Amino acid sequence: MKYPFWLKKTLAEAGLGNWIPAATNLFTFPNNILGSCSDRILQGDFESFANSQNFQNTPSPDYLDLSSDHIQGLGMPVHVLPRTLPTKDLSPQEGFSETQQAVSNYLDLEYGVSFNATKEVLITNGITHAIQTALETFVNPGENVLLPDPCTPTHEQLVRNHGANPIWITLRHEDGRLHFSETELKRQMRKSRISILSSPAIPTGGVFHEEDFLKIGTFALKNNCLLIWDNSLMGLQLDGNPFHPGNLNETRKLSLNAGSLSISHGISAANVGWLTGNENLIAPCKLLLKMRNTSTSVLSQQILVDAIQKAQTKEWYEFLHRLGENRKHNFQKLAGMGFDPFWPAGGPYIWIPIWRKEINSVHFCQELELNYKVLIKAGTSFGPSGAGYARVSFGVDEGRSIEALRRMELYLDNKPLTKTEQIRLAA
């Protein structure tokens, strides 16, 4: 049960913080500490924070991890520390001008979209920070934020921790394309202050076509609903050419675009990304960061610029080819197991309907982990429709992926993993 803010505040001020759900999992003495915390802390979704502590890293190297959010063993490694920016002690809140210009040039070259480096590009501490900044700039606690169902759990957690209310728009996935009901989208946008969308989508890998962007932008303009686009998988679109919302007048006017190279170029540890959009939308976001005195590290910006320079190399295209071959092989194997998986037009994930095998998806994931040392993600955390589904990553090296799928077949055939097989690790 999620307590409303006024009830949490009343309990905290009365010294009854132990009654707030999940507070005891976050604070040693919640009844004392919470009474001294700001409203911003009390507005946070304690249950989401507590649940996030349950996600464990791979227990040991012999687990085959197909649950990761990032590319593993296939990515674009940063071989040496870059030396592309001048040394400065402190970075301005919007990022170095050199970093802003590099992002602007990259978006122009890769997607044909033009953003003024000084006025329309903001450097952030990763893509999550970019989306959080946009939410805190334009959404008040208690307002509605429209999310696609299914979607990454990070978006829902950001909305709830801001004190806003997530409402949902159902997305259908057919042959790699995303579809929505225009009637439902109009109705939900009327009730929403902002909408968070992505293409390719997380976790299904489906994409919007240009006409879909046009409809979304038109409905957003009519209902004064801002748009946040999570472009974290845009560089990994494998079918067709990715379409950037900044290339369409209807979407550009009300869109903030959060991007990074963390997944595609293996720089997740650098924790750096960007936020782009119309200068009238970017300016208040910059103001928020200045009010909080938040800036991105010098080294992270250097790594980002270095990764951008490698985005058009031969190594990059070879990586995309390997990823595409992995997708094809994993999809065929999962289809052969009878899962009827969703074809991903982009990203490193395949969405599979476990319910078609008349198996509980959470139990399926738990059994694979405990008895077969294979990790995949249950769909329950990806929105209201996620129950009965699971997400499998094909963004791992081919050997470990093949072995993990073999073990999934053992489970479906009700065959145990023998001790000899447990040490059969590829690459």
Secondary structure, DSSP 4 states (H G I P E B T S, - for coil): -PPPHHHHHHHHHTT-GGGSTTHHHH-SSHHHHGGGS-HHHHTS-HHHHHHHTTPPPPSSTTSEE---SS-BSSS----S----S---SS--TT--HHHHHHHHHHHHHHH-----TTTSEEEESSHHHHHHHHHHHH--TT-EEEEEES--HHHHHHHHHTT-EEEEEEEEEETTEEEE-HHHHHHHHHT-SEEEEESS-TTT--B--HHHHHHHHHHHHHHT-EEEEE-TTGGGB-SS----GGGSHHHHTTEEEEE-STTTTT-GGG--EEEEE-HHHHHHHHHHHHHHT----HHHHHHHHHHHHTTTSHHHHHHHHHHHHHHHHHHHHHHHTT--PPPPSBSSEEEEEGGGGT--HHHHHHHHHHHH-EE-EEGGGG-GGGTTEEEEE--B-HHHHHHHHHHHHHHHTT----HHHHT----
